[in-house]
Amino acid sequence: MSPDLVQLQQRLAHPFRDPALLETAVTHPSWLQDHPGEPASNQRLEFLGDAVLQLVLTEALFQLYPDDREGVLTRRRASLTKGTFLVELARELGLESCLRLGASEEAGGGRTRASALEDALEAVFGALYLDSDLATTRRVILALYGPLPDRLARQAADNPKGRLQELVQPRHGNDALHYEVTRVEGADHARAYQVTVRLLDRPLGTGRGTSKKLAEEAAALAALATLKSGA
């Protein structure tokens, strides 16, 4: 086993009984193009690991938030399993140094590619499950995540639309918010968008940005300020 994988085991706090599982978990499909004798890439383990991660987080959130409805729990889980968050977690784990990549993928910056890191992290979770059991995998995953409320708070700070939806949904339902582009300015290469978010028929906030997404987020921040002020 390579020194990087030895250190990865230490960071996971789990010595693998079958080190080949961990090695497969960090094997990108491009590696097989240069090493055709290798048995497999991490794609099957990624499939398994995704399901295991969903189960572990579903159970943990179910216990942590006994009063939350299904929709709120689903959104909480989605924020903890979305690609950008898993990439952040993979980097915290130092997974990029462990990837086994083909020469062309390596030359093309594959070691820092978000999709490669996300897939490898889920594959590591799948490998953990096969090497041990659900209880051990749960322990390792939740230790990597740390306190889930803290992780969720950080995610919410970066997701004003999600925060607004969580505030509105219990009273008004899932479809009460509507984002409307009210103005577009500038040349094709320098667009500026203005978006208004409405709660049912009531305007809550307006924001501007260089893309619809940024304008919607600005509108959501304005709406949150409106709700906080009680206006």
C-alpha positions as a Markdown table, in Angstrom:
| # | Residue | x | y | z |
|---|---|---|---|---|
| 1 | Met | 0.0 | 0.0 | 0.0 |
| 2 | Ser | 1.3 | 3.5 | -0.9 |
| 3 | Pro | 2.2 | 5.9 | 1.9 |
| 4 | Asp | -0.7 | 8.2 | 0.9 |
| 5 | Leu | -3.2 | 5.3 | 1.4 |
| 6 | Val | -1.5 | 4.4 | 4.8 |
| 7 | Gln | -2.1 | 8.0 | 5.8 |
| 8 | Leu | -5.7 | 7.9 | 4.5 |
| 9 | Gln | -6.4 | 4.9 | 6.7 |
| 10 | Gln | -5.1 | 6.9 | 9.7 |
| 11 | Arg | -7.3 | 9.9 | 8.9 |
| 12 | Leu | -10.3 | 7.5 | 8.5 |
| 13 | Ala | -9.3 | 5.9 | 11.8 |
| 14 | His | -10.0 | 2.5 | 10.2 |
| 15 | Pro | -7.3 | 0.0 | 9.2 |
| 16 | Phe | -8.6 | -1.9 | 6.3 |
| 17 | Arg | -8.7 | -5.7 | 6.6 |
| 18 | Asp | -8.7 | -5.8 | 2.8 |
| 19 | Pro | -6.5 | -3.0 | 1.5 |
| 20 | Ala | -7.4 | -3.7 | -2.1 |
| 21 | Leu | -10.8 | -2.3 | -1.4 |
| 22 | Leu | -9.4 | 1.1 | -0.4 |
| 23 | Glu | -7.0 | 1.0 | -3.4 |
| 24 | Thr | -10.0 | 0.4 | -5.7 |
| 25 | Ala | -11.9 | 3.2 | -4.1 |
| 26 | Val | -9.3 | 5.7 | -5.3 |
| 27 | Thr | -8.9 | 4.2 | -8.7 |
| 28 | His | -10.3 | 6.6 | -11.4 |
| 29 | Pro | -11.6 | 4.9 | -14.6 |
| 30 | Ser | -8.8 | 6.6 | -16.5 |
| 31 | Trp | -6.3 | 4.5 | -14.6 |
| 32 | Leu | -7.6 | 1.3 | -16.3 |
| 33 | Gln | -6.8 | 2.8 | -19.8 |
| 34 | Asp | -3.1 | 2.8 | -18.9 |
| 35 | His | -3.2 | -0.3 | -16.8 |
| 36 | Pro | -5.6 | -2.7 | -18.6 |
| 37 | Gly | -4.7 | -5.6 | -16.2 |
| 38 | Glu | -6.2 | -3.8 | -13.2 |
| 39 | Pro | -9.5 | -5.4 | -12.0 |
| 40 | Ala | -11.8 | -2.4 | -11.6 |
| 41 | Ser | -12.2 | 1.3 | -11.1 |
| 42 | Asn | -14.1 | 2.9 | -8.3 |
| 43 | Gln | -17.4 | 3.2 | -10.1 |
| 44 | Arg | -19.2 | 0.3 | -8.5 |
| 45 | Leu | -18.0 | 1.3 | -5.0 |
| 46 | Glu | -19.2 | 4.8 | -5.7 |
| 47 | Phe | -22.7 | 3.5 | -6.4 |
| 48 | Leu | -22.7 | 1.6 | -3.1 |
| 49 | Gly | -21.1 | 4.4 | -1.1 |
| 50 | Asp | -23.7 | 6.9 | -2.2 |
| 51 | Ala | -26.5 | 4.7 | -0.9 |
| 52 | Val | -24.6 | 4.0 | 2.4 |
| 53 | Leu | -24.0 | 7.8 | 2.9 |
| 54 | Gln | -27.7 | 8.5 | 2.2 |
| 55 | Leu | -28.8 | 6.0 | 4.8 |
| 56 | Val | -26.3 | 7.1 | 7.5 |
| 57 | Leu | -27.3 | 10.8 | 7.1 |
| 58 | Thr | -31.0 | 10.0 | 6.9 |
| 59 | Glu | -30.9 | 8.1 | 10.2 |
| 60 | Ala | -28.8 | 10.8 | 11.9 |
| 61 | Leu | -31.0 | 13.7 | 10.8 |
| 62 | Phe | -34.1 | 11.7 | 11.7 |
| 63 | Gln | -32.8 | 11.4 | 15.2 |
| 64 | Leu | -31.4 | 15.0 | 15.5 |
| 65 | Tyr | -34.6 | 16.7 | 14.3 |
| 66 | Pro | -37.6 | 14.8 | 15.6 |
| 67 | Asp | -40.0 | 17.7 | 14.8 |
| 68 | Asp | -38.9 | 18.2 | 11.2 |
| 69 | Arg | -41.3 | 17.2 | 8.4 |
| 70 | Glu | -40.1 | 15.0 | 5.5 |
| 71 | Gly | -39.5 | 18.0 | 3.1 |
| 72 | Val | -37.2 | 19.8 | 5.6 |
| 73 | Leu | -35.3 | 16.6 | 6.4 |
| 74 | Thr | -34.9 | 15.9 | 2.7 |
| 75 | Arg | -33.4 | 19.4 | 2.1 |
| 76 | Arg | -31.1 | 19.1 | 5.1 |
| 77 | Arg | -29.8 | 15.8 | 3.7 |
| 78 | Ala | -29.4 | 17.2 | 0.2 |
| 79 | Ser | -27.3 | 20.1 | 1.5 |
| 80 | Leu | -24.9 | 17.5 | 3.2 |
| 81 | Thr | -24.7 | 15.3 | 0.1 |
| 82 | Lys | -24.5 | 17.7 | -2.8 |
| 83 | Gly | -21.4 | 17.6 | -4.9 |
| 84 | Thr | -19.8 | 20.8 | -3.8 |
| 85 | Phe | -20.0 | 19.8 | -0.1 |
| 86 | Leu | -18.6 | 16.3 | -0.8 |
| 87 | Val | -15.7 | 17.8 | -2.7 |
| 88 | Glu | -15.0 | 20.0 | 0.3 |
| 89 | Leu | -15.1 | 17.0 | 2.6 |
| 90 | Ala | -12.8 | 15.0 | 0.2 |
| 91 | Arg | -10.3 | 17.8 | 0.4 |
| 92 | Glu | -10.4 | 18.0 | 4.1 |
| 93 | Leu | -9.6 | 14.3 | 4.1 |
| 94 | Gly | -6.7 | 14.8 | 1.7 |
| 95 | Leu | -8.2 | 12.5 | -0.9 |
| 96 | Glu | -6.7 | 14.3 | -3.9 |
| 97 | Ser | -3.2 | 13.0 | -3.1 |
| 98 | Cys | -4.5 | 9.4 | -3.1 |
| 99 | Leu | -6.2 | 9.3 | -6.5 |
| 100 | Arg | -4.9 | 6.8 | -9.0 |
| 101 | Leu | -5.3 | 8.5 | -12.4 |
| 102 | Gly | -4.3 | 7.8 | -16.0 |
| 103 | Ala | -1.6 | 9.9 | -17.5 |
| 104 | Ser | -4.0 | 12.0 | -19.6 |
| 105 | Glu | -6.3 | 12.6 | -16.7 |
| 106 | Glu | -3.4 | 13.6 | -14.5 |
| 107 | Ala | -2.0 | 16.0 | -17.1 |
| 108 | Gly | -5.5 | 17.5 | -17.5 |
| 109 | Gly | -5.8 | 18.4 | -13.8 |
| 110 | Gly | -7.9 | 15.4 | -12.8 |
| 111 | Arg | -6.4 | 15.3 | -9.3 |
| 112 | Thr | -8.3 | 18.5 | -8.4 |
| 113 | Arg | -11.4 | 17.8 | -10.6 |
| 114 | Ala | -14.6 | 18.0 | -8.5 |
| 115 | Ser | -16.2 | 15.0 | -10.1 |
| 116 | Ala | -13.2 | 12.8 | -9.4 |
| 117 | Leu | -13.0 | 13.8 | -5.7 |
| 118 | Glu | -16.8 | 13.4 | -5.2 |
| 119 | Asp | -16.8 | 9.9 | -6.8 |
| 120 | Ala | -13.7 | 8.8 | -4.8 |
| 121 | Leu | -15.2 | 9.9 | -1.5 |
| 122 | Glu | -18.4 | 8.0 | -2.1 |
| 123 | Ala | -16.3 | 5.0 | -3.2 |
| 124 | Val | -14.3 | 5.2 | 0.0 |
| 125 | Phe | -17.6 | 5.0 | 2.0 |
| 126 | Gly | -18.6 | 2.0 | -0.1 |
| 127 | Ala | -15.2 | 0.3 | 0.6 |
| 128 | Leu | -15.6 | 1.0 | 4.3 |
| 129 | Tyr | -19.0 | -0.7 | 4.4 |
| 130 | Leu | -17.7 | -3.8 | 2.6 |
| 131 | Asp | -14.6 | -3.9 | 4.8 |
| 132 | Ser | -16.4 | -3.6 | 8.1 |
| 133 | Asp | -20.1 | -3.1 | 8.8 |
| 134 | Leu | -22.8 | -0.4 | 8.9 |
| 135 | Ala | -22.0 | 0.6 | 12.5 |
| 136 | Thr | -18.3 | 1.1 | 11.8 |
| 137 | Thr | -19.1 | 3.0 | 8.6 |
| 138 | Arg | -21.6 | 5.2 | 10.4 |
| 139 | Arg | -19.0 | 6.0 | 13.0 |
| 140 | Val | -16.4 | 7.0 | 10.5 |
| 141 | Ile | -18.7 | 9.1 | 8.3 |
| 142 | Leu | -20.2 | 11.0 | 11.2 |
| 143 | Ala | -16.7 | 11.6 | 12.7 |
| 144 | Leu | -15.6 | 13.1 | 9.3 |
| 145 | Tyr | -18.7 | 15.3 | 9.2 |
| 146 | Gly | -18.4 | 16.5 | 12.7 |
| 147 | Pro | -21.5 | 18.0 | 14.4 |
| 148 | Leu | -24.2 | 18.0 | 11.7 |
| 149 | Pro | -25.9 | 21.2 | 13.0 |
| 150 | Asp | -22.6 | 23.0 | 12.5 |
| 151 | Arg | -22.2 | 21.7 | 9.0 |
| 152 | Leu | -25.8 | 22.6 | 8.2 |
| 153 | Ala | -25.4 | 26.1 | 9.6 |
| 154 | Arg | -22.3 | 26.7 | 7.3 |
| 155 | Gln | -24.2 | 25.4 | 4.3 |
| 156 | Ala | -27.2 | 27.6 | 5.1 |
| 157 | Ala | -25.0 | 30.7 | 5.3 |
| 158 | Asp | -24.0 | 30.0 | 1.7 |
| 159 | Asn | -27.5 | 29.2 | 0.6 |
| 160 | Pro | -29.9 | 32.2 | 1.1 |
| 161 | Lys | -32.6 | 30.6 | -1.2 |
| 162 | Gly | -32.5 | 27.5 | 1.0 |
| 163 | Arg | -32.8 | 29.5 | 4.2 |
| 164 | Leu | -35.7 | 31.4 | 2.8 |
| 165 | Gln | -37.5 | 28.3 | 1.7 |
| 166 | Glu | -37.1 | 26.7 | 5.1 |
| 167 | Leu | -38.6 | 29.8 | 6.8 |
| 168 | Val | -41.6 | 29.9 | 4.4 |
| 169 | Gln | -42.4 | 26.3 | 3.8 |
| 170 | Pro | -43.9 | 25.3 | 7.2 |
| 171 | Arg | -46.6 | 27.9 | 7.0 |
| 172 | His | -47.1 | 28.4 | 3.2 |
| 173 | Gly | -46.0 | 25.1 | 1.6 |
| 174 | Asn | -43.3 | 24.2 | -0.9 |
| 175 | Asp | -44.5 | 26.3 | -3.9 |
| 176 | Ala | -45.2 | 29.6 | -2.2 |
| 177 | Leu | -42.0 | 31.3 | -3.4 |
| 178 | His | -41.6 | 32.6 | -7.0 |
| 179 | Tyr | -38.5 | 34.2 | -8.5 |
| 180 | Glu | -39.2 | 36.6 | -11.4 |
| 181 | Val | -36.6 | 38.3 | -13.7 |
| 182 | Thr | -37.9 | 41.9 | -13.7 |
| 183 | Arg | -35.0 | 43.6 | -15.7 |
| 184 | Val | -32.1 | 42.6 | -17.9 |
| 185 | Glu | -29.5 | 45.2 | -18.8 |
| 186 | Gly | -26.2 | 45.4 | -20.6 |
| 187 | Ala | -24.6 | 43.8 | -23.6 |
| 188 | Asp | -24.5 | 40.0 | -24.1 |
| 189 | His | -21.0 | 39.8 | -22.5 |
| 190 | Ala | -21.9 | 42.0 | -19.6 |
| 191 | Arg | -25.5 | 41.2 | -18.6 |
| 192 | Ala | -27.0 | 42.4 | -15.3 |
| 193 | Tyr | -30.1 | 40.8 | -14.0 |
| 194 | Gln | -32.7 | 42.1 | -11.6 |
| 195 | Val | -34.9 | 39.5 | -9.8 |
| 196 | Thr | -37.8 | 39.9 | -7.5 |
| 197 | Val | -38.9 | 37.1 | -5.2 |
| 198 | Arg | -42.6 | 36.9 | -4.2 |
| 199 | Leu | -44.3 | 35.1 | -1.4 |
| 200 | Leu | -47.6 | 34.1 | -3.1 |
| 201 | Asp | -48.5 | 37.6 | -4.6 |
| 202 | Arg | -46.4 | 39.7 | -2.1 |
| 203 | Pro | -43.0 | 41.0 | -3.2 |
| 204 | Leu | -40.5 | 40.1 | -0.5 |
| 205 | Gly | -37.2 | 41.2 | -1.9 |
| 206 | Thr | -35.3 | 42.4 | -5.0 |
| 207 | Gly | -31.7 | 41.7 | -6.0 |
| 208 | Arg | -29.3 | 42.3 | -8.8 |
| 209 | Gly | -26.4 | 40.2 | -10.2 |
| 210 | Thr | -24.4 | 39.3 | -13.2 |
| 211 | Ser | -26.3 | 36.0 | -13.6 |
| 212 | Lys | -29.8 | 34.9 | -12.8 |
| 213 | Lys | -28.5 | 32.7 | -10.0 |
| 214 | Leu | -26.6 | 35.5 | -8.3 |
| 215 | Ala | -29.6 | 37.9 | -8.7 |
| 216 | Glu | -31.9 | 35.3 | -7.1 |
| 217 | Glu | -29.6 | 34.8 | -4.2 |
| 218 | Ala | -29.4 | 38.6 | -3.7 |
| 219 | Ala | -33.2 | 38.7 | -3.8 |
| 220 | Ala | -33.4 | 35.9 | -1.2 |
| 221 | Leu | -31.1 | 37.8 | 1.1 |
| 222 | Ala | -33.3 | 40.9 | 0.7 |
| 223 | Ala | -36.3 | 38.8 | 1.5 |
| 224 | Leu | -34.7 | 37.3 | 4.6 |
| 225 | Ala | -34.0 | 40.8 | 5.8 |
| 226 | Thr | -37.6 | 41.8 | 5.2 |
| 227 | Leu | -38.9 | 38.8 | 7.2 |
| 228 | Lys | -36.4 | 39.5 | 10.0 |
| 229 | Ser | -37.6 | 43.1 | 10.3 |
| 230 | Gly | -41.2 | 41.9 | 10.5 |
| 231 | Ala | -42.2 | 44.1 | 7.6 |
